[in-house]
Amino acid sequence: PVPLAGGRERERGFNQGALIAGALGRRWGLPVRGCLRRVREGPPQRGASATARVRQAAAAYAPGGADPVPPRAVLVDDVRTTGATLAACARALRHGGAESVGAVCFARAVRG
């Protein structure tokens, strides 16, 4: 799952990406690993421009969660808006040794 900012997780009491990842892992018979960590908290992405989202997410994630990075990984997030968070997380996983990174999202935000 994409790591949620610590303040947001404390505020909500859960990480929606982790809940979705757990359900998918059980359904697909795949392990769910916490191999990413959030290294920088920034302002909420909601309402931010695409340029701001890319800038905010660029250095926010790193490999080194509770589990090692696997050679093949699938990111799980709740909503894809611009893809900036997924791109930053994929980059971190590749830096951590993943050879292949895919993504699954529950919803996609569209303008209009």
C-alpha angles and dihedrals in degrees: 000000000000106000113247120222109269094238092051092049092049090048094050098033092226144050109239092200091055091050091051091046091051092052092047092046091053092045095047097036093239129135118251113218133188098218098143130070133196108240099175132034119209138171118301114282093222109110094007121131120250090254092051091047092054091048093047095048098040098091100014098099136055137170115259111087122142093296135046118260110262122223090246120036138176117203117217122203134161101232133015113206111156098349092242094124093047091048092050092048092047090050090052092049091050090050087052093055107272111146095193129028127184131172140221123192131185094218142004122221117223131188122234 
